[in-house]
Amino acid sequence: MIIGLLTAVAASVCYGTGSVLQAVGSRKSARREAAVSATTGVTQHGGPSLSSTAKAAVTWEFMVGTVLDFIGFGLGALAARLLPLFLSQTVISANLVITAVLSIKLLGIRLSRAEWSSIGVVCGALVLLATAAGPEGSGHTPIATHWWLLAASLVIIGGGTLIVRLLGGRAAILAGLLSGLGFGALGVGVRVLNGVNPFHLPSLLADPALYAILVAGIGGMYLHTVALQIGSVNGATAALVVGETVVPGILGVLWLGDASRPGFAWVAILGFVAAVAGAVAVAWYGEPDPGAPRAG
């Protein structure tokens, strides 16, 4: 349990730092695009074009942030196999706190008292969850459910990409939420993946969950990048927290056999609800960042 918690915390730090560095790179790219033309780099709906997102991805800040994301992914995958999903995903989602604190220094964002209070609620909820968490479930599921996971990942990422392009600059929170659902699907996929323990390459390559992980991970990173380009870094990250915490946590309990300690179910439920509510509050109170590009 302790190793799993430490791994999840390390993943949270990597993800939170990576998000802010990616936001710095996205805003730097957006300012360069705006200097060239008022319309370059945006779609007709006011959202970032694919070329604009690609240019953001080659800034050094964004690349370093992406490396940290990959490290966080590896640590998060390990945590998902060592802890119940409602605990591992929520601890990892505490990168919201890291994001908020670093954004003060690197993005010049001022947090309101309500935002700080909301972040405090998230931290308190994590303590409750860590106290209540019991053993993780086995993760053994029929192969048909792995196909359903792949289908859901394709719908989330494909549909999310289309919706974001249609809504443009109004889609920041939605893009963050959908990226979170993608990362949540990734966490579930890691938990149910065949051929890992013991390692068996043919089983691993034949498992649809492997391809769900790839689709959800890459697509989730793209949608998160878009959210950082067009909206508040704290608001987008808070929406991501909800997406990657709620659904995997519920599936872990109902589908994978995750459980709380005997007699601590109410503490787990309270902590889970408080964590989500705190994240939603950050998204609700978060104002657009001064450096964020506005829809044309």
Secondary structure by P-SEA (a helix, b strand, c coil): caaaaaaaaaaaaaaaaaaaaaaaaaaaaaaaaaaacccccccccccccaaaaaaaaacaaaaaaaaaaaaaaaaaaaaaaaccaaaaaaaaacaaaaaaaaaaccccccccaaaaaaaaaaaaaaaaaaacccccccccccaaaaaaaaaaaaaaaaaaaaaaaaaccccaaaaaaaaaaaaaaaaaaaaaccccccccaaaaaacaaaaaaaaaaaaaaaaaaaaaacccaaaaaaaaaaaacaaaaaaaaacccccccccaaaaaaaaaaaaaaaaaaaaaaccccccccccc
